[in-house]
Structure formats: structure tokens, C-alpha cells
Amino acid sequence: MLAETICSAASAAGLGIAALTAYRRRFLTATRIAAYSLVPIGLVLTGVVAWLAGIVFKPSVWIGFGLLALAWVLLMATRAVERRGGASRKDRKAAASGADRGSVAPGASTPAAPSLGTARSAPAKPRPAGAPEDDFSDIEAILKKHGI
């Protein structure tokens, strides 16, 4: 009952402000204010305000929201613990069954990366007799022609 009275008073005040704005010949703004001020009374007449007031003032509804929040917190906590563990469920399941398809053969080794001081260029490959000397030879010729 109180919520409906407050909404009705807010609508009446909004319509009064819209009338004053229209008196100042600002009709577009007055129409906008009137539209916004009709929303609370419309919510009262459709029953939305009574429904919301019934939800807000029932303890059983708040207990339900609390249980939903607790369930969400528990789910997020389990995901955080799972991520902190390093491996996902699929990885742990595959490791437990021994069917990890992405593993490397037992005798294989990883290729060694050259150290910075001992890096050497690869030897030049021999070219066939009819192969051009360089892929950029025509570009080099144009640059030499222009003195670059």
C-alpha cells in the first residue's frame, strides 16, 4: 500500500513538472518528462510494484537468494582450486588412464637450441647450373640503375 502511494505521488509530481516545462514552451522536454512520470503509475496499475514488494519483504525469498549466492561461490571456489592445481580435469583423466596422445616417444629427445656465442650460419647449398644467382637480382639491378 505504501509503495503504491509513493509511486502515485512521484507520477503526480512528474506530471506537474512537465506542465511547468510546457508552460515555458519547451514542449519536447515536457513530453519526455511526462513519459517518465507515467512509468511509476503504470507499474502500480499492472501489479509489478505489489509483486516486487511481496518479494522484497518475504524472508523465504531472501533465504533463496542467499542459497543461490552460496552455490555460486562454491562453484567459483572449486574452479579456482582446479586452476591452481595446474592441470585440468581432462589432463588428469588422460594421465590416469595412460592414453595421453600428445606425449613424446620415450626415446625421443628435444632439439638443442644453439647458444648465443656459438651460433653459426648454415653452409650454402649448391645451386643447379641454370638457377638464378639471387631471387632479388632484378630488384638489385633496378636499384643500381637509379644509383641506390
C-alpha positions as CSV (number, residue, x, y, z in Angstrom):
1,M,0.0,0.0,0.0
2,L,2.8,2.4,0.9
3,A,4.7,1.6,-2.3
4,E,1.7,2.3,-4.5
5,T,1.2,5.7,-2.7
6,I,4.8,6.7,-3.2
7,C,4.6,5.8,-6.9
8,S,1.4,7.7,-7.4
9,A,2.9,10.8,-5.7
10,A,6.0,10.5,-7.9
11,S,3.9,10.4,-11.0
12,A,1.8,13.4,-9.9
13,A,4.9,15.4,-9.2
14,G,6.4,14.5,-12.5
15,L,3.3,15.5,-14.4
16,G,3.3,18.8,-12.5
17,I,6.9,19.4,-13.6
18,A,6.0,18.5,-17.1
19,A,3.2,21.1,-17.1
20,L,5.6,23.8,-15.8
21,T,8.1,22.9,-18.5
22,A,5.4,23.0,-21.2
23,Y,4.3,26.5,-19.9
24,R,7.9,27.6,-20.6
25,R,7.4,26.5,-24.2
26,R,9.8,23.6,-24.0
27,F,7.4,21.0,-25.4
28,L,9.9,18.3,-26.3
29,T,11.4,18.3,-22.8
30,A,7.9,18.4,-21.3
31,T,6.8,15.4,-23.3
32,R,9.9,13.5,-22.2
33,I,9.3,14.3,-18.5
34,A,5.6,13.3,-18.8
35,A,6.6,10.0,-20.3
36,Y,9.0,9.3,-17.5
37,S,6.5,10.3,-14.8
38,L,3.8,7.9,-16.2
39,V,6.1,4.9,-15.7
40,P,5.6,4.5,-11.9
41,I,1.8,4.7,-12.0
42,G,1.8,2.3,-14.9
43,L,3.9,-0.2,-12.8
44,V,1.4,0.2,-9.9
45,L,-1.6,-0.4,-12.2
46,T,-0.1,-3.5,-13.8
47,G,0.7,-5.0,-10.3
48,V,4.5,-5.1,-10.7
49,V,5.0,-2.9,-7.6
50,A,2.9,-5.3,-5.5
51,W,4.8,-8.3,-6.8
52,L,8.2,-6.6,-6.1
53,A,7.0,-5.6,-2.6
54,G,6.0,-9.2,-2.0
55,I,9.4,-10.4,-3.0
56,V,11.4,-7.8,-1.0
57,F,9.5,-8.3,2.3
58,K,9.5,-12.2,2.4
59,P,12.3,-13.8,4.4
60,S,12.0,-17.1,2.4
61,V,12.8,-15.2,-0.8
62,W,16.0,-13.8,0.8
63,I,17.0,-17.2,2.0
64,G,16.6,-18.5,-1.6
65,F,18.8,-15.7,-2.9
66,G,21.3,-16.5,-0.2
67,L,21.4,-20.1,-1.2
68,L,21.9,-19.2,-4.8
69,A,24.8,-16.9,-3.9
70,L,26.3,-19.7,-1.8
71,A,26.1,-22.1,-4.7
72,W,27.7,-19.6,-7.0
73,V,30.6,-19.0,-4.5
74,L,31.2,-22.7,-4.1
75,L,31.3,-23.3,-7.9
76,M,33.8,-20.4,-8.3
77,A,35.9,-21.7,-5.5
78,T,36.2,-25.1,-7.0
79,R,37.2,-23.6,-10.3
80,A,39.9,-21.5,-8.7
81,V,41.3,-24.5,-6.8
82,E,41.2,-26.6,-10.1
83,R,43.1,-23.8,-11.9
84,R,45.7,-23.5,-9.2
85,G,46.3,-27.3,-9.3
86,G,47.9,-26.8,-12.8
87,A,46.2,-29.5,-14.8
88,S,42.6,-29.6,-16.0
89,R,40.2,-32.5,-15.5
90,K,40.9,-33.8,-19.0
91,D,44.7,-33.8,-18.4
92,R,44.4,-35.6,-15.1
93,K,41.9,-38.1,-16.6
94,A,44.2,-38.7,-19.5
95,A,47.2,-39.1,-17.2
96,A,45.4,-41.6,-15.0
97,S,44.3,-43.7,-18.0
98,G,47.7,-43.6,-19.7
99,A,46.1,-42.6,-23.0
100,D,47.8,-39.3,-23.5
101,R,48.1,-38.9,-27.3
102,G,50.1,-35.7,-27.2
103,S,53.1,-37.3,-25.4
104,V,56.5,-37.7,-26.9
105,A,58.0,-41.1,-27.6
106,P,60.1,-42.3,-24.6
107,G,63.4,-42.4,-26.5
108,A,63.0,-39.0,-28.2
109,S,64.9,-36.0,-27.1
110,T,64.2,-32.3,-27.6
111,P,66.3,-30.5,-30.1
112,A,69.1,-28.4,-28.5
113,A,69.0,-24.7,-29.1
114,P,72.3,-23.1,-30.1
115,S,73.9,-20.8,-27.6
116,L,74.3,-17.2,-28.4
117,G,78.1,-17.3,-28.7
118,T,78.4,-20.4,-30.8
119,A,75.6,-19.7,-33.4
120,R,77.0,-20.3,-36.9
121,S,75.3,-19.8,-40.2
122,A,74.4,-22.9,-42.2
123,P,76.6,-23.7,-45.1
124,A,75.4,-22.5,-48.5
125,K,73.6,-25.1,-50.6
126,P,74.9,-25.8,-54.0
127,R,72.8,-24.4,-56.8
128,P,71.9,-26.1,-60.0
129,A,73.6,-24.8,-63.2
130,G,70.5,-23.0,-64.6
131,A,69.3,-21.4,-61.3
132,P,69.3,-17.6,-61.0
133,E,72.0,-16.3,-58.7
134,D,69.6,-14.5,-56.4
135,D,65.9,-14.1,-56.2
136,F,66.3,-10.3,-55.8
137,S,68.7,-9.9,-58.7
138,D,66.2,-7.9,-60.8
139,I,65.4,-5.7,-57.9
140,E,69.1,-5.1,-57.3
141,A,69.6,-4.2,-61.0
142,I,66.8,-1.6,-60.7
143,L,68.3,-0.1,-57.6
144,K,71.8,0.1,-59.2
145,K,70.3,1.7,-62.3
146,H,68.9,4.5,-60.1
147,G,72.1,4.8,-58.1
148,I,70.8,3.4,-54.8
